[in-house]
C-alpha cells in the first residue's frame, strides 16, 4: 500500500471519531507524529444568531474554541497523538479541511464516511465536499452504525 508521510485526520468530536482515529493510527504505522488532528468549529454567529447584541460574540467564540480545544486534546491523549499536532479552526468543515491540508502540506486526509450531517447516507456533506475540494488523497472510513 502507498505510504503517506503526513496525514490530516478530521474529527467531528462525536463518538464515531474513535473509528476514524483507529484507522488513522494504523496508517501512521507506529509513528503518531505523522498525524495531525483537525476539528472545524461553526462560527458562533451561525450557531447562536439570537445571541447577537446580547453578549459579546467574540467572547462566545473564544469560549467555544477553548472548549473544542479541550475536547480535541482529550481525544488526542486517548490515541497518544502529540498535543502540538492539533488544530481547531472556525468555518465550514468542507472547505476548511482541504485548506488546512494544503497549508500543512499533508498527503492524505482521513475522515468518516458520514457524521452528524449524513447519518444513513453513503457519504455525508462534509465527506463529499472534502473529496471534491482536496488536492491530496482522501480516505473515508466507513462508519459503522451502532443501531
Ligand atoms: P459528514 O459528511 O458531515 O456527515 O461527516 C463526515 C466526516 O467528516 C466525519 O465523520 C468527520 O470525520 C468529518 N467531519 C464532519 N464534521 C467535521 C468538523 N466539524 N470538523 C472536522 N471534521 C468533521
Backbone and ligand atoms as CSV (ligand in chain L), in Angstrom:
chain,resi,resn,atom,element,x,y,z
A,1,UNK,N,N,0.833,-1.195,0.000
A,1,UNK,CA,C,0.000,0.000,0.000
A,1,UNK,C,C,0.879,1.260,0.000
A,2,UNK,N,N,0.397,2.304,-0.712
A,2,UNK,CA,C,1.182,3.537,-0.783
A,2,UNK,C,C,1.319,4.144,0.622
A,3,UNK,N,N,2.522,4.590,0.971
A,3,UNK,CA,C,2.726,5.137,2.303
A,3,UNK,C,C,2.615,6.664,2.258
A,4,UNK,N,N,1.817,7.212,3.137
A,4,UNK,CA,C,1.645,8.666,3.192
A,4,UNK,C,C,2.440,9.193,4.386
A,5,UNK,N,N,3.212,10.247,4.130
A,5,UNK,CA,C,4.111,10.757,5.177
A,5,UNK,C,C,3.374,11.558,6.236
A,6,UNK,N,N,2.464,12.408,5.787
A,6,UNK,CA,C,1.781,13.305,6.724
A,6,UNK,C,C,0.272,13.182,6.496
A,7,UNK,N,N,-0.459,12.930,7.584
A,7,UNK,CA,C,-1.884,12.603,7.460
A,7,UNK,C,C,-2.724,13.563,8.309
A,8,UNK,N,N,-3.715,14.183,7.684
A,8,UNK,CA,C,-4.640,15.058,8.421
A,8,UNK,C,C,-5.905,14.252,8.729
A,9,UNK,N,N,-6.247,14.157,10.020
A,9,UNK,CA,C,-7.418,13.381,10.433
A,9,UNK,C,C,-8.499,14.365,10.878
A,10,UNK,N,N,-9.634,14.328,10.184
A,10,UNK,CA,C,-10.726,15.248,10.513
A,10,UNK,C,C,-11.703,14.551,11.443
A,11,UNK,N,N,-11.943,15.159,12.591
A,11,UNK,CA,C,-12.878,14.559,13.561
A,11,UNK,C,C,-13.946,15.582,13.938
A,12,UNK,N,N,-15.181,15.070,14.075
A,12,UNK,CA,C,-16.276,15.974,14.456
A,12,UNK,C,C,-16.572,15.897,15.954
A,13,UNK,N,N,-15.709,15.198,16.701
A,13,UNK,CA,C,-15.795,15.044,18.158
A,13,UNK,C,C,-17.021,14.229,18.595
A,14,UNK,N,N,-17.667,13.544,17.661
A,14,UNK,CA,C,-18.753,12.631,18.029
A,14,UNK,C,C,-18.113,11.312,18.477
A,15,UNK,N,N,-18.921,10.389,19.016
A,15,UNK,CA,C,-18.329,9.125,19.476
A,15,UNK,C,C,-17.772,8.303,18.302
A,16,UNK,N,N,-18.232,8.602,17.091
A,16,UNK,CA,C,-17.737,7.886,15.904
A,16,UNK,C,C,-16.299,8.300,15.558
A,17,UNK,N,N,-15.807,9.374,16.172
A,17,UNK,CA,C,-14.441,9.832,15.890
A,17,UNK,C,C,-13.414,8.741,16.202
A,18,UNK,N,N,-13.728,7.891,17.184
A,18,UNK,CA,C,-12.807,6.806,17.545
A,18,UNK,C,C,-12.561,5.879,16.355
A,19,UNK,N,N,-13.633,5.614,15.581
A,19,UNK,CA,C,-13.489,4.720,14.412
A,19,UNK,C,C,-12.538,5.336,13.380
A,20,UNK,N,N,-12.632,6.653,13.191
A,20,UNK,CA,C,-11.771,7.359,12.231
A,20,UNK,C,C,-10.317,7.321,12.737
A,21,UNK,N,N,-10.151,7.561,14.033
A,21,UNK,CA,C,-8.791,7.595,14.599
A,21,UNK,C,C,-8.124,6.223,14.630
A,22,UNK,N,N,-8.924,5.182,14.861
A,22,UNK,CA,C,-8.333,3.834,14.873
A,22,UNK,C,C,-7.702,3.521,13.514
A,23,UNK,N,N,-8.406,3.868,12.433
A,23,UNK,CA,C,-7.865,3.636,11.087
A,23,UNK,C,C,-6.644,4.511,10.837
A,24,UNK,N,N,-6.734,5.780,11.228
A,24,UNK,CA,C,-5.612,6.707,11.004
A,24,UNK,C,C,-4.358,6.222,11.741
A,25,UNK,N,N,-4.540,5.710,12.963
A,25,UNK,CA,C,-3.389,5.230,13.735
A,25,UNK,C,C,-2.735,4.031,13.047
A,26,UNK,N,N,-3.545,3.171,12.446
A,26,UNK,CA,C,-2.975,2.023,11.709
A,26,UNK,C,C,-2.158,2.541,10.524
A,27,UNK,N,N,-2.683,3.567,9.838
A,27,UNK,CA,C,-1.972,4.123,8.675
A,27,UNK,C,C,-0.660,4.787,9.095
A,28,UNK,N,N,-0.618,5.322,10.314
A,28,UNK,CA,C,0.598,6.001,10.797
A,28,UNK,C,C,1.702,4.991,11.104
A,29,UNK,N,N,1.320,3.730,11.201
A,29,UNK,CA,C,2.282,2.650,11.336
A,29,UNK,C,C,3.264,2.869,12.501
A,30,UNK,N,N,2.700,3.221,13.654
A,30,UNK,CA,C,3.530,3.360,14.856
A,30,UNK,C,C,4.143,4.731,15.053
A,31,UNK,N,N,4.067,5.614,14.077
A,31,UNK,CA,C,4.646,6.951,14.212
A,31,UNK,C,C,3.524,7.991,14.263
A,32,UNK,N,N,3.007,8.233,15.483
A,32,UNK,CA,C,1.846,9.120,15.647
A,32,UNK,C,C,2.174,10.575,15.313
A,33,UNK,N,N,3.469,10.918,15.250
A,33,UNK,CA,C,3.821,12.306,14.913
A,33,UNK,C,C,3.460,12.621,13.458
A,34,UNK,N,N,3.153,11.592,12.677
A,34,UNK,CA,C,2.736,11.818,11.278
A,34,UNK,C,C,1.282,12.262,11.184
A,35,UNK,N,N,0.553,12.161,12.310
A,35,UNK,CA,C,-0.870,12.512,12.298
A,35,UNK,C,C,-1.102,13.928,12.796
A,36,UNK,N,N,-1.976,14.677,12.111
A,36,UNK,CA,C,-2.480,15.964,12.597
A,36,UNK,C,C,-3.978,15.809,12.729
A,37,UNK,N,N,-4.543,16.382,13.786
A,37,UNK,CA,C,-5.986,16.298,14.002
A,37,UNK,C,C,-6.605,17.664,13.784
A,38,UNK,N,N,-7.741,17.686,13.095
A,38,UNK,CA,C,-8.444,18.957,12.920
A,38,UNK,C,C,-9.910,18.808,13.315
A,39,UNK,N,N,-10.393,19.829,14.038
A,39,UNK,CA,C,-11.830,19.973,14.283
A,39,UNK,C,C,-12.216,21.359,13.803
A,40,UNK,N,N,-13.276,21.419,13.004
A,40,UNK,CA,C,-13.735,22.720,12.492
A,40,UNK,C,C,-14.982,23.141,13.270
A,41,UNK,N,N,-14.858,24.292,13.870
A,41,UNK,CA,C,-15.906,24.822,14.735
A,41,UNK,C,C,-16.774,25.795,13.934
A,42,UNK,N,N,-18.100,25.658,14.084
A,42,UNK,CA,C,-19.010,26.593,13.394
A,42,UNK,C,C,-18.879,27.976,14.024
A,43,UNK,N,N,-18.918,29.035,13.222
A,43,UNK,CA,C,-18.881,30.383,13.803
A,43,UNK,C,C,-20.063,30.570,14.751
A,44,UNK,N,N,-19.865,31.192,15.909
A,44,UNK,CA,C,-20.965,31.335,16.884
A,44,UNK,C,C,-22.146,32.080,16.277
A,45,UNK,N,N,-21.874,32.942,15.349
A,45,UNK,CA,C,-22.949,33.716,14.705
A,45,UNK,C,C,-23.968,32.786,14.047
A,46,UNK,N,N,-23.483,31.661,13.474
A,46,UNK,CA,C,-24.420,30.735,12.828
A,46,UNK,C,C,-25.029,29.774,13.854
A,47,UNK,N,N,-24.295,29.509,14.950
A,47,UNK,CA,C,-24.819,28.583,15.961
A,47,UNK,C,C,-25.833,29.269,16.881
A,48,UNK,N,N,-25.544,30.526,17.224
A,48,UNK,CA,C,-26.408,31.244,18.177
A,48,UNK,C,C,-26.772,32.624,17.631
A,49,UNK,N,N,-27.498,32.704,16.503
A,49,UNK,CA,C,-27.790,34.018,15.918
A,49,UNK,C,C,-28.569,34.910,16.882
A,50,UNK,N,N,-29.354,34.288,17.782
A,50,UNK,CA,C,-30.148,35.059,18.741
A,50,UNK,C,C,-29.281,35.796,19.751
A,51,UNK,N,N,-28.014,35.372,19.862
A,51,UNK,CA,C,-27.137,35.956,20.883
A,51,UNK,C,C,-26.576,37.315,20.465
A,52,UNK,N,N,-26.670,37.644,19.179
A,52,UNK,CA,C,-26.079,38.891,18.701
A,52,UNK,C,C,-26.648,40.065,19.476
A,53,UNK,N,N,-25.784,40.901,19.949
A,53,UNK,CA,C,-26.217,42.090,20.666
A,53,UNK,C,C,-26.371,41.859,22.156
A,54,UNK,N,N,-26.760,40.659,22.561
A,54,UNK,CA,C,-26.967,40.393,23.975
A,54,UNK,C,C,-25.643,40.174,24.698
A,55,UNK,N,N,-24.720,39.481,24.070
A,55,UNK,CA,C,-23.403,39.231,24.664
A,55,UNK,C,C,-22.351,39.486,23.591
A,56,UNK,N,N,-21.118,39.608,24.025
A,56,UNK,CA,C,-20.050,39.841,23.054
A,56,UNK,C,C,-19.790,38.548,22.293
A,57,UNK,N,N,-20.008,38.594,20.992
A,57,UNK,CA,C,-19.833,37.378,20.193
A,57,UNK,C,C,-18.390,36.886,20.222
A,58,UNK,N,N,-17.449,37.830,20.313
A,58,UNK,CA,C,-16.028,37.460,20.381
A,58,UNK,C,C,-15.757,36.576,21.586
A,59,UNK,N,N,-16.387,36.935,22.733
A,59,UNK,CA,C,-16.199,36.142,23.963
A,59,UNK,C,C,-16.790,34.745,23.792
A,60,UNK,N,N,-17.971,34.685,23.178
A,60,UNK,CA,C,-18.614,33.375,22.963
A,60,UNK,C,C,-17.751,32.491,22.066
A,61,UNK,N,N,-17.204,33.119,20.998
A,61,UNK,CA,C,-16.358,32.357,20.060
A,61,UNK,C,C,-15.123,31.815,20.783
A,62,UNK,N,N,-14.558,32.670,21.644
A,62,UNK,CA,C,-13.358,32.258,22.382
A,62,UNK,C,C,-13.666,31.082,23.314
A,63,UNK,N,N,-14.802,31.172,24.002
A,63,UNK,CA,C,-15.202,30.079,24.919
A,63,UNK,C,C,-15.444,28.784,24.141
A,64,UNK,N,N,-16.126,28.914,22.999
A,64,UNK,CA,C,-16.422,27.715,22.187
A,64,UNK,C,C,-15.115,27.104,21.675
A,65,UNK,N,N,-14.164,27.954,21.288
A,65,UNK,CA,C,-12.874,27.456,20.786
A,65,UNK,C,C,-12.115,26.737,21.903
A,66,UNK,N,N,-12.096,27.353,23.098
A,66,UNK,CA,C,-11.383,26.733,24.231
A,66,UNK,C,C,-11.992,25.377,24.579
A,67,UNK,N,N,-13.321,25.302,24.570
A,67,UNK,CA,C,-13.997,24.048,24.901
A,67,UNK,C,C,-13.680,22.971,23.840
A,68,UNK,N,N,-13.664,23.383,22.567
A,68,UNK,CA,C,-13.352,22.428,21.487
A,68,UNK,C,C,-11.894,21.973,21.588
A,69,UNK,N,N,-10.990,22.908,21.930
A,69,UNK,CA,C,-9.562,22.539,22.064
A,69,UNK,C,C,-9.384,21.513,23.172
A,70,UNK,N,N,-10.127,21.684,24.269
A,70,UNK,CA,C,-10.032,20.753,25.404
A,70,UNK,C,C,-10.518,19.358,24.970
A,71,UNK,N,N,-11.655,19.312,24.281
A,71,UNK,CA,C,-12.198,18.009,23.843
A,71,UNK,C,C,-11.253,17.342,22.843
A,72,UNK,N,N,-10.670,18.155,21.955
A,72,UNK,CA,C,-9.762,17.585,20.950
A,72,UNK,C,C,-8.490,17.041,21.622
A,73,UNK,N,N,-8.018,17.775,22.659
A,73,UNK,CA,C,-6.826,17.326,23.405
A,73,UNK,C,C,-7.095,16.000,24.109
A,74,UNK,N,N,-8.302,15.876,24.691
A,74,UNK,CA,C,-8.656,14.626,25.394
A,74,UNK,C,C,-8.684,13.453,24.411
A,75,UNK,N,N,-9.242,13.712,23.230
A,75,UNK,CA,C,-9.305,12.662,22.197
A,75,UNK,C,C,-7.889,12.288,21.735
A,76,UNK,N,N,-7.067,13.300,21.539
A,76,UNK,CA,C,-5.687,13.057,21.089
A,76,UNK,C,C,-4.908,12.263,22.142
A,77,UNK,N,N,-5.115,12.598,23.419
A,77,UNK,CA,C,-4.427,11.886,24.509
A,77,UNK,C,C,-4.768,10.400,24.484
A,78,UNK,N,N,-6.054,10.122,24.245
A,78,UNK,CA,C,-6.529,8.732,24.220
A,78,UNK,C,C,-5.786,7.909,23.159
A,79,UNK,N,N,-5.364,8.591,22.068
A,79,UNK,CA,C,-4.695,7.881,20.967
A,79,UNK,C,C,-3.200,8.218,20.881
A,80,UNK,N,N,-2.672,8.860,21.951
A,80,UNK,CA,C,-1.226,9.208,22.004
A,80,UNK,C,C,-0.768,10.077,20.836
A,81,UNK,N,N,-1.609,11.019,20.453
A,81,UNK,CA,C,-1.224,11.938,19.369
A,81,UNK,C,C,-0.673,13.216,20.006
A,82,UNK,N,N,0.497,13.693,19.549
A,82,UNK,CA,C,1.129,14.849,20.196
A,82,UNK,C,C,0.231,16.093,20.220
A,83,UNK,N,N,0.248,16.783,21.364
A,83,UNK,CA,C,-0.611,17.962,21.567
A,83,UNK,C,C,-0.324,19.072,20.556
A,84,UNK,N,N,0.928,19.116,20.057
A,84,UNK,CA,C,1.261,20.200,19.105
A,84,UNK,C,C,0.698,19.926,17.697
A,85,UNK,N,N,0.098,18.742,17.515
A,85,UNK,CA,C,-0.432,18.383,16.186
A,85,UNK,C,C,-1.940,18.577,16.087
A,86,UNK,N,N,-2.489,19.479,16.916
A,86,UNK,CA,C,-3.944,19.641,16.942
A,86,UNK,C,C,-4.347,21.026,16.428
A,87,UNK,N,N,-5.412,21.056,15.632
A,87,UNK,CA,C,-5.904,22.335,15.109
A,87,UNK,C,C,-7.406,22.452,15.311
A,88,UNK,N,N,-7.829,23.575,15.905
A,88,UNK,CA,C,-9.249,23.922,15.917
A,88,UNK,C,C,-9.365,25.179,15.071
A,89,UNK,N,N,-10.151,25.105,14.003
A,89,UNK,CA,C,-10.328,26.284,13.154
A,89,UNK,C,C,-11.823,26.587,13.043
A,90,UNK,N,N,-12.122,27.844,12.780
A,90,UNK,CA,C,-13.521,28.271,12.690
A,90,UNK,C,C,-13.910,28.394,11.222
A,91,UNK,N,N,-15.050,27.819,10.874
A,91,UNK,CA,C,-15.513,27.936,9.482
A,91,UNK,C,C,-16.385,26.765,9.087
A,92,UNK,N,N,-16.361,26.449,7.802
A,92,UNK,CA,C,-17.153,25.335,7.264
A,92,UNK,C,C,-16.227,24.143,7.030
A,93,UNK,N,N,-16.546,22.967,7.607
A,93,UNK,CA,C,-15.647,21.810,7.504
A,93,UNK,C,C,-15.260,21.447,6.066
A,94,UNK,N,N,-16.225,21.492,5.128
A,94,UNK,CA,C,-15.937,21.036,3.756
A,94,UNK,C,C,-14.893,21.907,3.053
A,95,UNK,N,N,-14.743,23.166,3.469
A,95,UNK,CA,C,-13.703,23.991,2.846
A,95,UNK,C,C,-12.470,24.128,3.740
A,96,UNK,N,N,-12.676,24.157,5.076
A,96,UNK,CA,C,-11.526,24.358,5.984
A,96,UNK,C,C,-10.600,23.130,6.030
A,97,UNK,N,N,-11.172,21.927,5.899
A,97,UNK,CA,C,-10.328,20.717,5.981
A,97,UNK,C,C,-9.358,20.656,4.788
A,98,UNK,N,N,-9.837,20.818,3.530
A,98,UNK,CA,C,-8.873,20.842,2.406
A,98,UNK,C,C,-7.890,22.013,2.485
A,99,UNK,N,N,-8.349,23.163,3.001
A,99,UNK,CA,C,-7.453,24.330,3.109
A,99,UNK,C,C,-6.321,24.039,4.102
A,100,UNK,N,N,-6.666,23.406,5.221
A,100,UNK,CA,C,-5.658,23.071,6.236
A,100,UNK,C,C,-4.693,22.011,5.682
A,101,UNK,N,N,-5.248,21.072,4.911
A,101,UNK,CA,C,-4.404,20.020,4.320
A,101,UNK,C,C,-3.354,20.655,3.406
A,102,UNK,N,N,-3.778,21.665,2.662
A,102,UNK,CA,C,-2.860,22.346,1.748
A,102,UNK,C,C,-1.803,23.112,2.540
A,103,UNK,N,N,-2.284,23.838,3.548
A,103,UNK,CA,C,-1.359,24.652,4.353
A,103,UNK,C,C,-0.327,23.791,5.081
A,104,UNK,N,N,-0.779,22.647,5.577
A,104,UNK,CA,C,0.126,21.762,6.332
A,104,UNK,C,C,0.894,20.809,5.412
A,105,UNK,N,N,0.601,20.883,4.125
A,105,UNK,CA,C,1.254,20.030,3.119
A,105,UNK,C,C,1.150,18.548,3.473
A,106,UNK,N,N,-0.074,18.132,3.810
A,106,UNK,CA,C,-0.267,16.712,4.089
A,106,UNK,C,C,-0.509,15.990,2.767
A,107,UNK,N,N,-0.266,14.689,2.749
A,107,UNK,CA,C,-0.533,13.963,1.505
A,107,UNK,C,C,-1.724,13.015,1.605
A,108,UNK,N,N,-2.378,13.016,2.770
A,108,UNK,CA,C,-3.598,12.210,2.918
A,108,UNK,C,C,-4.520,12.859,3.955
A,109,UNK,N,N,-5.811,12.888,3.626
A,109,UNK,CA,C,-6.832,13.298,4.602
A,109,UNK,C,C,-7.636,12.048,4.949
A,110,UNK,N,N,-7.842,11.819,6.245
A,110,UNK,CA,C,-8.685,10.697,6.681
A,110,UNK,C,C,-9.910,11.280,7.386
A,111,UNK,N,N,-11.095,10.848,6.993
A,111,UNK,CA,C,-12.315,11.310,7.669
A,111,UNK,C,C,-13.385,10.238,7.573
A,112,UNK,N,N,-14.452,10.410,8.336
A,112,UNK,CA,C,-15.529,9.428,8.332
A,112,UNK,C,C,-16.390,9.554,7.089
A,113,UNK,N,N,-17.022,8.431,6.703
A,113,UNK,CA,C,-17.917,8.466,5.537
A,113,UNK,C,C,-19.119,9.354,5.835
A,114,UNK,N,N,-19.536,9.367,7.065
A,114,UNK,CA,C,-20.592,10.284,7.466
A,114,UNK,C,C,-20.501,10.521,8.963
A,115,UNK,N,N,-21.010,11.673,9.359
A,115,UNK,CA,C,-21.021,12.007,10.781
A,115,UNK,C,C,-22.400,12.497,11.131
A,116,UNK,N,N,-22.444,13.566,11.869
A,116,UNK,CA,C,-23.750,14.054,12.327
A,116,UNK,C,C,-24.625,14.547,11.174
A,117,UNK,N,N,-23.996,15.036,10.074
A,117,UNK,CA,C,-24.812,15.596,8.986
A,117,UNK,C,C,-25.250,14.550,7.963
A,118,UNK,N,N,-24.711,13.342,8.062
A,118,UNK,CA,C,-25.001,12.430,6.959
A,118,UNK,C,C,-25.417,11.036,7.378
A,119,UNK,N,N,-26.064,10.934,8.501
A,119,UNK,CA,C,-26.405,9.612,9.015
A,119,UNK,C,C,-27.272,8.841,8.027
A,120,UNK,N,N,-26.924,7.580,7.797
A,120,UNK,CA,C,-27.668,6.650,6.928
A,120,UNK,C,C,-27.510,6.940,5.435
A,121,UNK,N,N,-26.631,7.835,5.044
A,121,UNK,CA,C,-26.358,8.012,3.611
A,121,UNK,C,C,-24.942,7.515,3.358
A,122,UNK,N,N,-24.644,7.263,2.078
A,122,UNK,CA,C,-23.339,6.697,1.737
A,122,UNK,C,C,-22.216,7.660,2.119
A,123,UNK,N,N,-22.362,8.915,1.695
A,123,UNK,CA,C,-21.365,9.934,2.038
A,123,UNK,C,C,-22.083,11.160,2.568
A,124,UNK,N,N,-21.603,11.693,3.688
A,124,UNK,CA,C,-22.194,12.906,4.242
A,124,UNK,C,C,-21.716,14.128,3.463
A,125,UNK,N,N,-22.238,15.290,3.816
A,125,UNK,CA,C,-21.917,16.507,3.062
A,125,UNK,C,C,-20.462,16.933,3.256
A,126,UNK,N,N,-19.912,16.727,4.447
A,126,UNK,CA,C,-18.506,17.086,4.668
A,126,UNK,C,C,-17.617,16.167,3.841
A,127,UNK,N,N,-17.916,14.865,3.930
A,127,UNK,CA,C,-17.090,13.893,3.201
A,127,UNK,C,C,-17.094,14.187,1.704
A,128,UNK,N,N,-18.271,14.421,1.119
A,128,UNK,CA,C,-18.279,14.661,-0.332
A,128,UNK,C,C,-17.661,16.006,-0.671
A,129,UNK,N,N,-17.849,17.019,0.182
A,129,UNK,CA,C,-17.227,18.330,-0.067
A,129,UNK,C,C,-15.711,18.245,-0.037
A,130,UNK,N,N,-15.178,17.505,0.936
A,130,UNK,CA,C,-13.716,17.358,1.052
A,130,UNK,C,C,-13.173,16.592,-0.157
A,131,UNK,N,N,-13.884,15.520,-0.537
A,131,UNK,CA,C,-13.437,14.741,-1.708
A,131,UNK,C,C,-13.361,15.612,-2.955
A,132,UNK,N,N,-14.318,16.517,-3.110
A,132,UNK,CA,C,-14.329,17.390,-4.286
A,132,UNK,C,C,-13.223,18.441,-4.243
A,133,UNK,N,N,-12.922,18.943,-3.050
A,133,UNK,CA,C,-12.023,20.105,-2.959
A,133,UNK,C,C,-10.552,19.760,-2.705
A,134,UNK,N,N,-10.282,18.562,-2.189
A,134,UNK,CA,C,-8.907,18.268,-1.752
A,134,UNK,C,C,-7.946,18.087,-2.926
A,135,UNK,N,N,-6.708,18.535,-2.704
A,135,UNK,CA,C,-5.636,18.365,-3.704
A,135,UNK,C,C,-4.875,17.060,-3.484
A,136,UNK,N,N,-5.108,16.438,-2.308
A,136,UNK,CA,C,-4.334,15.236,-1.958
A,136,UNK,C,C,-5.274,14.024,-1.895
A,137,UNK,N,N,-4.730,12.865,-1.550
A,137,UNK,CA,C,-5.562,11.672,-1.405
A,137,UNK,C,C,-6.513,11.848,-0.215
A,138,UNK,N,N,-7.667,11.202,-0.319
A,138,UNK,CA,C,-8.661,11.256,0.767
A,138,UNK,C,C,-9.123,9.831,1.053
A,139,UNK,N,N,-9.094,9.456,2.321
A,139,UNK,CA,C,-9.602,8.136,2.705
A,139,UNK,C,C,-10.835,8.325,3.593
A,140,UNK,N,N,-11.956,7.733,3.179
A,140,UNK,CA,C,-13.143,7.813,4.033
A,140,UNK,C,C,-13.291,6.492,4.782
A,141,UNK,N,N,-13.423,6.611,6.085
A,141,UNK,CA,C,-13.579,5.428,6.939
A,141,UNK,C,C,-15.069,5.139,7.043
A,142,UNK,N,N,-15.455,3.938,6.664
A,142,UNK,CA,C,-16.881,3.566,6.707
A,142,UNK,C,C,-17.309,3.516,8.162
A,143,UNK,N,N,-18.181,4.440,8.538
A,143,UNK,CA,C,-18.639,4.491,9.932
A,143,UNK,C,C,-19.722,3.434,10.151
A,144,UNK,N,N,-19.481,2.611,11.189
A,144,UNK,CA,C,-20.451,1.554,11.475
A,144,UNK,C,C,-21.488,2.069,12.472
A,145,UNK,N,N,-22.731,1.895,12.086
A,145,UNK,CA,C,-23.818,2.331,12.954
A,145,UNK,C,C,-23.946,1.374,14.137
A,146,UNK,N,N,-24.307,1.907,15.303
A,146,UNK,CA,C,-24.469,1.027,16.473
A,146,UNK,C,C,-25.891,0.505,16.606
A,147,UNK,N,N,-26.838,1.078,15.764
A,147,UNK,CA,C,-28.206,0.540,15.899
A,147,UNK,C,C,-28.552,-0.398,14.757
L,1,LIG,P1,P,-20.435,14.451,7.407
L,1,LIG,O1,O,-20.103,14.351,5.945
L,1,LIG,O2,O,-20.654,15.854,7.883
L,1,LIG,O3,O,-21.548,13.546,7.801
L,1,LIG,O4,O,-19.144,13.979,8.210
L,1,LIG,C1,C,-18.242,13.040,7.647
L,1,LIG,C2,C,-16.936,13.104,8.388
L,1,LIG,O5,O,-16.356,14.405,8.191
L,1,LIG,C3,C,-16.995,12.910,9.903
L,1,LIG,O6,O,-17.025,11.532,10.267
L,1,LIG,C4,C,-15.686,13.577,10.313
L,1,LIG,O7,O,-14.591,12.700,10.060
L,1,LIG,C5,C,-15.602,14.753,9.337
L,1,LIG,N1,N,-16.211,15.972,9.911
L,1,LIG,C6,C,-17.532,16.325,9.927
L,1,LIG,N2,N,-17.694,17.487,10.566
L,1,LIG,C7,C,-16.465,17.886,10.968
L,1,LIG,C8,C,-15.950,19.006,11.700
L,1,LIG,N3,N,-16.764,19.958,12.152
L,1,LIG,N4,N,-14.629,19.095,11.909
L,1,LIG,C9,C,-13.789,18.133,11.454
L,1,LIG,N5,N,-14.200,17.046,10.779
L,1,LIG,C10,C,-15.512,16.920,10.546
